[in-house]
Amino acid sequence: MTGQWTVLPPIGWLDEEDGAMVYFEPIRDIFLGFDAAVPSRFVVFVPLTNCFCEFTEMAIYSSETGRWTKVQSEWGYKTILVGNSECVFLNGTMHLATHYALVVTVDTEGKVWREIEMPEHSPDTNQLASIGKSQGRLYAWQIEDDHDCQLYVWVLEDCGGGKWTLKYTVNVPELFGRQPGQDDMSYKVFAIHPDCDLIFLTDEEEMAVSYDMENQKVNATCTFSQEFEDVLPYVPCFAEWASDAH
């Protein structure tokens, strides 16, 4: 990382009719994309939404040009983003999760727009699936809450064809040393390691664990004294994480 702060200019551009600057104030979500090898070069994506949380335009800031540009969205008109940190910047393209079983993508110039359908055999197509990046590929996961709280993890094998492969399944309560169906915890996968098949889960009340999907090993990461807040792992701290099961 550079260790330097960058202050972005207000979101605005020249009006096409009178040439005056037009500024955009209401901001719902901001998505940052950069290559970890060259962190000083980055792109910021800001969907410009209406009162229904639908949008037809995207503001894109480039650190190379130092200015914002506005582009017309080519996604479906009912695209509603999950927001928060549900984004993955991969191969020069921003990937965003939506509320309609789709992952939508746009490149850094706002020229290539795509929609990738979530896996056909996901347990609940109406439930949100989360996305992450690991080992240079896009991952998606979903926890089925209706039955035995099973976690499903897919990897996108073919970006062009939108082909997903189910890679792992696991019973989530068992990772926390509990019997399936005997607790009312709300489980969540909050991160995936960028360099190996390691995910981080929480019950949002008591503890967080890491799970090595390849070796099926669990580690208790931390316990909570108050309600869990969204976090991101600082990867070097977990690069040589032990693989002792509890």
N, C-alpha and C positions, 0 to 999 in steps of 0.2 A: 504494500500500500504506500501511497505517497506521503501520508501524514499531513496533507494540506487540505484546507477548506476551500470550496468554490461557492461563491454567491451567484445564484442564477438571476438573470434579469426578469422583470415581470413578464407574465405570459401575454404577448401582444404581437401585432403585425400591422402592416399598412393596409388600410381599407382600399379595396380595388376600385371604388368609385371616386372618392375624393382625395385619396392619398394620405388621409390622417391616420394616426396610430389608434388602433382599437385594442383595448386591454380586456382580458378575461379574468374575472375575479373568483367566481365560485369554483372551488377545486374539491372534488370528492376523493380521488385517488391519484397517486403519483407513483410511477414505476421506473426504477433505475436499472439500466443495462450497461455492463462493461465487461471487458475481458480481463480476468485477474492478472494476466501476464503484462497488460498495459493499462493499469487502472486510471492513468491520467486522461485517457480517451474514453468518453462515456456518452450515453444517450439517455434522455429522460422522456418518457411517454406520459402524456396527460389526456385521458379521455374527456371530451367536453360533453357533458350529459345534460339532458333536459329534466323537467320536474318529475318525469316517470323513470328516471335513472337509465333511460335509453339514450344513445348518442349516435350522431351521424358524422362527427368530426374528431380528429385527434391532433393535439398539439405535440410537436416533437422538437426537443432541444438537442443540439449537437455541440459538444465541447470543441469540435474542430472549427465550426463556423461561429460559435458564440452567440447564436440567435435561435429564436423559435420559428418554426414553420407550421402552417395549418394544412392538413390534408383531409380529404373526404374519406370516411370509412366505407369499406366494401364488405363489411360483415352484414349479417342479417339485421334488419331494422329492430328486432326485439332482443338483440344481444344485451344481456345484463351481466356485468362482471361481478365476480365474487368479492373483489377488492382486497383491502388489507395487504398482506404480503404474498398473495397467491399469484406469483409471477415467476417465470424462468426465462433468463436470457441465454440462448443457446445458438451457436453458429450464426451470430449476427442477427438473430431474430428474437423478438419478444413473444413469449407464450403466456397467455392469460386464461385463467379458469373462469367459467361462466355458470349461470344457474340453469342451463338447459342442456346438460350432458354433452357439452362441447368444450374443446380447447381452441381458442382463437389465436392467430398469430399475425404479426406485422413486422416487416423489416425496418431497418433504421432510417430508410428514406421514405417510408410510407407508400411504397410502390407495389409490394407483394403482400396480399391479404389472403389468409386461408382459414378454414374451419376444419378441425379434426374431431370426428365423433369419438366419444368415449367407447370403451370396449363393449361389444354387443352383449356379452354374458355377465356384465356387472350385476351384482345382487340387487341393486335398486337404482334404476335409471333416473329416478326423481330425486335421489339423494346426492348431495354435493360430493364430488371427488376432488382430492387435492393433488397438486403436481409439484415435482421437484426435479433437480438435475443431479445425476451421479454418473461418473465415468464417461462423460461426454454424451449421455443419452437422456431422453425425457422419461421420467417415471410418473406414474399416477397410482393413487391408493385410495381405498374406501373401506370403512369399518361398517359391517352390517349390524345394526343395532337391534333389529326386530327379533332375532333368534338367539344364537349362541355367541354373538359379538366376535365374529370372524373378520380378520383383516385380509384384504386382497391387495396384492401389489402387482402392477403391470409395467412393462417397459415398451416403449414405442420402437419397434424394429425398423419400420419403413416410414420415414417422415412423409415422403411423397404419396404413398398409398394409404397412410393412416393405419398401418397394421400394428395392433397391440398384441403382446404375448403375456399371458398370465405367468408370473415368475415365482411368486411365493404366496402361500396362505398360512395363517397361524391363528390360534385362538388367543385373543388379547388378554382376558383375565388370567390365564395361566402364566403369562409373562410377568404378572404382578404377584404370583403365588396364590391366586384365588381360584375358586371353583367356578366354572361357567354357569351363568344364570343365578348365582347366589349373591350378587351385589347389585347396587343401582348406580355405580360409577359411570361417568361419561368419559370414555376414552378417546384419545386423540393422538395421531402422529403429527408431531410439530416440526420435524426436520429429517432430512436424509443426508448422509455423509457424501460429499462430492467425489470421493475417490474410492469408495468401497461400499459393499452391500450392508451398510449399518444405518439403522433408523432409530429415531428417538421418539418415545411415546410418553404420555402422561395420563393420569386419571383425573387431572385438573384440581385435585383436592389434597392428596397426600404425598405423591412421589412421582418421579420421572425415571425411566429406565432406557437403556440402549439395548438394541437387539441386533446381533449379527445374523442376518438372514441366511448366509451361506453356511455358517457353522452351527446355527441354532443355539447361540450362546446369549445369555442375558446378564446385564450388569445394572445394578441400582446406581443411578447417576446422582440423585439428590432427593431430599425430602423437603416438604413445604411447611411453613408455619402459618401461611395465609394462602388465599386463593391464587392459583397459577395464573401468571401473565405470559403472553406470547414471548418467546425468546428464540434466538438463533445460536447454534453452537459455534464457538470460536474454534475452527477446525484444527489448528496445531495442537490444541490441548487434548484432542482425542485421536491424534494420528497414531499413537501407539497404545490405544486403549486396551486394557487387559480383556481377555475373553473367558473369564471365569463365570460359570453359571451359578445362580443362587438357588 
